[in-house]
Amino acid sequence: MTDQNIQAIQLHPLCTYFPRMSDAEFISLKANIQDIGQTHPIYTLNGMILDGGNRYRALCELGIKPVMIEYTGSNPTQFILSSNLHRRHLTQGQAAAIVSASQSWVKAQVADDEKLANSAPLDTTESRAKQSGVGQRTQQMADKLVKEAPAELVKEVIDGKKSLTKAIKEISPPKPVTPKPEPVPVIDQQLQEDHQEQLSSIIEEQQGVIKTLEADNIAMRKVFESDDKVFASFEEVKALTELNRGLNERITGLTTEKDEAVKAAAYWKDQFLTLEIELDKHLEK
């Protein structure tokens, strides 16, 4: 078979998520097929190789006609993951990234492929971690990588050219660096004593000020108390003045009444004297 025959059948996208064999691994596979022949069929789906891309290439280079079977199951994603994840020499980061990438691709294709639409999706971190055989923390990292990283970086992890942890660091913002506190300088003993003496002097001055303020407060309180007594005296004088004014008005009223009474008495006295004179004159006649 020629190189043109090798390229005649393309790899299914799900098949490309698994890294190609290294040169040494491919040479070993090719020698094994040459010795005992093809022991596993090549599965195809929609005219593309779903599983067995390396075998197909080895058979073509050896000039052996490949045995090919069309996949008729209902879950091609599960089929290829189960067939390759645990028989290939993959790191946990590679396995987790492959599962996450394949699920991402399936979700994008379900509208156009009936078989993919009928596949049971690995829609939880737990189910994806169980499929890839890694811890949930590793699977979460792989999910983050596939979701946020460029395709080239995801491919590097899948191919084993870069670790999952290193790839995650490349897409994660750097943590803010907390500046270390400046070391506290050691204060000389004599300087400490001088500062202590200055502090004691300041405290004494403040205490003196406090005592002076307390004395001022006492004096002011006495002044306020005196003011209260003066105010009370003013109020009493005011009340007495008002009483005196009332008494003066009463005295004035009584004096007026007395004058009126004196005038009336003088009048009636004059009237009496006049009558008495007239009576005497009448008697004389």
C-alpha positions as CSV (number, residue, x, y, z in Angstrom):
1,M,0.0,0.0,0.0
2,T,1.2,3.5,-0.7
3,D,1.3,6.7,1.4
4,Q,-1.8,7.8,-0.5
5,N,-3.6,4.8,0.9
6,I,-2.4,5.7,4.4
7,Q,-4.1,9.1,4.2
8,A,-7.3,7.7,2.5
9,I,-9.1,7.4,5.8
10,Q,-9.1,10.3,8.3
11,L,-9.1,10.0,12.1
12,H,-12.3,10.7,13.8
13,P,-12.0,13.8,16.1
14,L,-12.5,11.6,19.2
15,C,-9.6,9.5,18.1
16,T,-7.3,12.6,17.8
17,Y,-7.7,13.3,21.5
18,F,-5.3,10.5,22.2
19,P,-1.6,11.2,21.6
20,R,0.1,9.5,18.8
21,M,2.7,6.8,19.6
22,S,6.3,7.8,20.0
23,D,8.7,6.5,17.3
24,A,10.0,3.7,19.6
25,E,6.4,2.6,20.5
26,F,5.3,2.7,16.8
27,I,8.3,0.6,15.7
28,S,7.5,-1.9,18.4
29,L,3.8,-2.1,17.3
30,K,4.8,-2.5,13.7
31,A,7.2,-5.3,14.5
32,N,4.5,-7.1,16.6
33,I,2.0,-6.9,13.7
34,Q,4.6,-8.1,11.3
35,D,5.2,-11.2,13.5
36,I,1.7,-12.2,14.5
37,G,-0.6,-10.1,12.3
38,Q,-3.5,-7.8,13.2
39,T,-5.0,-9.0,16.5
40,H,-7.5,-6.1,17.1
41,P,-9.9,-4.7,14.4
42,I,-9.9,-1.0,13.4
43,Y,-13.2,0.6,14.3
44,T,-14.7,3.3,12.0
45,L,-17.5,5.8,12.4
46,N,-19.0,7.9,9.7
47,G,-16.1,6.9,7.3
48,M,-13.4,7.9,9.8
49,I,-11.2,5.8,12.1
50,L,-12.7,5.9,15.6
51,D,-10.2,3.5,17.2
52,G,-6.9,2.0,15.9
53,G,-5.2,4.9,14.1
54,N,-1.7,3.7,15.0
55,R,-2.6,0.1,13.9
56,Y,-4.0,1.4,10.6
57,R,-0.8,3.3,9.9
58,A,1.4,0.3,10.8
59,L,-0.7,-2.0,8.6
60,C,-0.5,0.4,5.7
61,E,3.3,0.7,6.0
62,L,3.6,-3.1,6.1
63,G,1.4,-3.4,3.1
64,I,-1.2,-5.5,5.0
65,K,-4.9,-4.9,4.3
66,P,-6.5,-3.7,7.6
67,V,-9.5,-5.5,9.1
68,M,-12.0,-2.7,9.7
69,I,-15.4,-2.8,11.5
70,E,-18.0,0.0,11.5
71,Y,-18.9,1.0,15.1
72,T,-22.7,0.3,15.7
73,G,-22.9,1.1,19.4
74,S,-24.8,4.0,21.0
75,N,-22.0,5.7,22.8
76,P,-18.8,6.2,20.7
77,T,-17.3,8.5,23.3
78,Q,-17.5,6.0,26.0
79,F,-16.3,3.3,23.7
80,I,-13.1,5.1,22.7
81,L,-12.4,6.3,26.2
82,S,-12.8,2.8,27.7
83,S,-10.7,1.3,24.9
84,N,-7.7,3.6,25.2
85,L,-7.5,5.3,28.6
86,H,-6.2,2.4,30.6
87,R,-4.2,0.5,28.1
88,R,-2.0,3.5,27.1
89,H,0.8,4.9,29.2
90,L,-0.8,8.2,30.2
91,T,-0.2,10.5,33.1
92,Q,-3.2,11.4,35.3
93,G,-3.1,14.9,33.8
94,Q,-3.2,13.5,30.2
95,A,-6.1,11.2,31.1
96,A,-8.1,13.9,32.8
97,A,-7.5,16.4,29.9
98,I,-8.5,13.8,27.3
99,V,-11.8,13.0,29.1
100,S,-12.6,16.7,29.6
101,A,-11.7,17.6,26.0
102,S,-13.7,14.8,24.5
103,Q,-16.8,15.8,26.6
104,S,-16.4,19.4,25.5
105,W,-16.3,18.3,21.8
106,V,-19.3,16.0,22.2
107,K,-21.4,18.8,23.7
108,A,-20.6,21.0,20.7
109,Q,-21.5,18.2,18.2
110,V,-24.7,16.6,19.6
111,A,-27.0,18.7,17.5
112,D,-25.5,17.3,14.3
113,D,-24.8,13.6,15.3
114,E,-27.7,11.4,16.4
115,K,-25.4,8.8,18.0
116,L,-23.6,11.5,20.0
117,A,-27.0,13.0,21.0
118,N,-28.0,9.6,22.4
119,S,-24.7,9.3,24.4
120,A,-24.9,9.5,28.1
121,P,-22.8,12.6,28.9
122,L,-20.2,12.6,31.8
123,D,-21.9,15.8,33.1
124,T,-20.4,15.8,36.6
125,T,-16.8,16.2,37.9
126,E,-17.3,12.9,39.8
127,S,-18.3,11.0,36.7
128,R,-15.5,12.4,34.6
129,A,-12.9,11.7,37.3
130,K,-14.2,8.1,37.6
131,Q,-13.8,7.7,33.8
132,S,-10.3,9.1,33.7
133,G,-9.2,7.3,36.9
134,V,-8.0,10.4,38.7
135,G,-9.0,12.4,41.7
136,Q,-11.7,15.1,41.5
137,R,-9.2,17.8,42.1
138,T,-7.1,16.7,39.1
139,Q,-10.3,16.5,37.0
140,Q,-11.4,20.0,38.0
141,M,-8.0,21.3,36.9
142,A,-8.4,19.5,33.5
143,D,-11.9,21.0,33.1
144,K,-10.6,24.4,33.8
145,L,-7.8,23.9,31.3
146,V,-10.2,22.8,28.5
147,K,-12.6,25.6,29.2
148,E,-10.1,28.5,29.5
149,A,-6.9,27.6,27.8
150,P,-6.1,27.9,24.0
151,A,-6.4,24.6,22.0
152,E,-2.6,24.5,21.5
153,L,-2.0,24.4,25.3
154,V,-4.6,21.7,25.8
155,K,-2.9,19.7,23.0
156,E,0.5,20.0,24.7
157,V,-1.0,18.5,27.9
158,I,-2.7,15.7,26.1
159,D,0.5,14.9,24.1
160,G,2.5,14.8,27.4
161,K,4.7,17.8,26.3
162,K,3.6,19.8,29.3
163,S,2.2,18.9,32.7
164,L,-1.4,19.8,33.7
165,T,-0.2,21.7,36.8
166,K,2.3,23.8,34.7
167,A,-0.4,24.5,32.1
168,I,-2.9,25.6,34.8
169,K,-0.3,28.0,36.2
170,E,0.1,29.6,32.7
171,I,-3.6,30.5,32.5
172,S,-4.1,31.4,36.2
173,P,-3.4,35.0,37.2
174,P,-0.4,35.4,39.5
175,K,-1.2,35.6,43.2
176,P,-0.6,39.1,44.7
177,V,2.7,39.3,46.5
178,T,2.3,40.3,50.1
179,P,5.2,42.6,51.1
180,K,7.2,41.4,54.0
181,P,7.1,43.7,57.0
182,E,10.2,45.8,57.5
183,P,12.3,44.5,60.4
184,V,12.0,46.5,63.6
185,P,15.3,48.2,64.4
186,V,16.9,47.4,67.7
187,I,16.8,50.4,70.0
188,D,19.9,51.1,72.1
189,Q,19.5,50.6,75.8
190,Q,20.6,54.1,76.7
191,L,18.2,55.5,74.1
192,Q,15.4,53.5,75.6
193,E,16.2,54.9,79.1
194,D,16.2,58.5,77.7
195,H,12.9,57.9,76.1
196,Q,11.5,56.4,79.3
197,E,12.7,59.5,81.3
198,Q,11.2,61.9,78.7
199,L,7.9,59.9,78.9
200,S,7.9,60.0,82.7
201,S,8.5,63.8,82.6
202,I,5.6,64.3,80.2
203,I,3.3,62.2,82.3
204,E,4.2,64.2,85.4
205,E,3.4,67.5,83.5
206,Q,0.1,66.1,82.3
207,Q,-0.8,65.0,85.9
208,G,0.0,68.6,87.1
209,V,-2.2,70.0,84.4
210,I,-5.0,67.6,85.4
211,K,-4.7,68.7,89.0
212,T,-4.9,72.4,88.0
213,L,-8.0,71.7,85.9
214,E,-9.6,69.9,88.8
215,A,-8.9,72.9,91.2
216,D,-10.3,75.3,88.5
217,N,-13.4,73.2,88.3
218,I,-13.9,73.3,92.1
219,A,-13.5,77.1,92.1
220,M,-15.9,77.5,89.2
221,R,-18.4,75.3,90.9
222,K,-18.3,77.5,94.0
223,V,-18.7,80.6,91.8
224,F,-21.7,79.0,90.1
225,E,-23.1,78.1,93.5
226,S,-22.6,81.7,94.7
227,D,-24.3,83.0,91.5
228,D,-27.2,80.7,92.4
229,K,-27.5,82.3,95.8
230,V,-27.3,85.8,94.4
231,F,-29.9,85.0,91.8
232,A,-32.2,83.7,94.6
233,S,-31.6,86.9,96.6
234,F,-32.5,89.0,93.5
235,E,-35.7,87.0,93.1
236,E,-36.6,87.5,96.7
237,V,-35.9,91.3,96.5
238,K,-38.0,91.4,93.3
239,A,-40.8,89.7,95.1
240,L,-40.6,92.1,98.1
241,T,-40.4,95.1,95.8
242,E,-43.6,93.9,94.1
243,L,-45.2,93.5,97.5
244,N,-44.1,96.9,98.6
245,R,-45.5,98.4,95.4
246,G,-48.8,96.8,96.2
247,L,-48.8,98.1,99.8
248,N,-47.9,101.6,98.6
249,E,-50.9,101.5,96.2
250,R,-53.1,100.4,99.1
251,I,-51.8,103.2,101.3
252,T,-52.4,105.7,98.6
253,G,-55.9,104.4,98.2
254,L,-56.6,104.6,101.9
255,T,-55.2,108.1,102.1
256,T,-57.5,109.2,99.3
257,E,-60.5,107.6,101.1
258,K,-59.4,109.4,104.3
259,D,-59.2,112.8,102.5
260,E,-62.7,112.3,101.0
261,A,-64.0,111.4,104.4
262,V,-62.5,114.6,106.0
263,K,-64.0,116.7,103.2
264,A,-67.4,115.1,103.8
265,A,-67.2,115.6,107.5
266,A,-66.3,119.3,107.0
267,Y,-69.3,119.7,104.7
268,W,-71.8,118.1,107.0
269,K,-70.3,120.2,109.9
270,D,-71.0,123.4,107.9
271,Q,-74.5,122.2,107.1
272,F,-75.1,121.5,110.8
273,L,-73.8,124.9,111.9
274,T,-76.0,126.6,109.3
275,L,-79.1,124.7,110.5
276,E,-78.3,125.5,114.1
277,I,-78.1,129.3,113.4
278,E,-81.3,129.2,111.5
279,L,-83.0,127.3,114.4
280,D,-81.8,129.9,116.9
281,K,-83.1,132.7,114.8
282,H,-86.5,131.1,114.6
283,L,-86.7,130.6,118.3
284,E,-85.9,134.2,119.0
285,K,-88.9,135.3,117.0
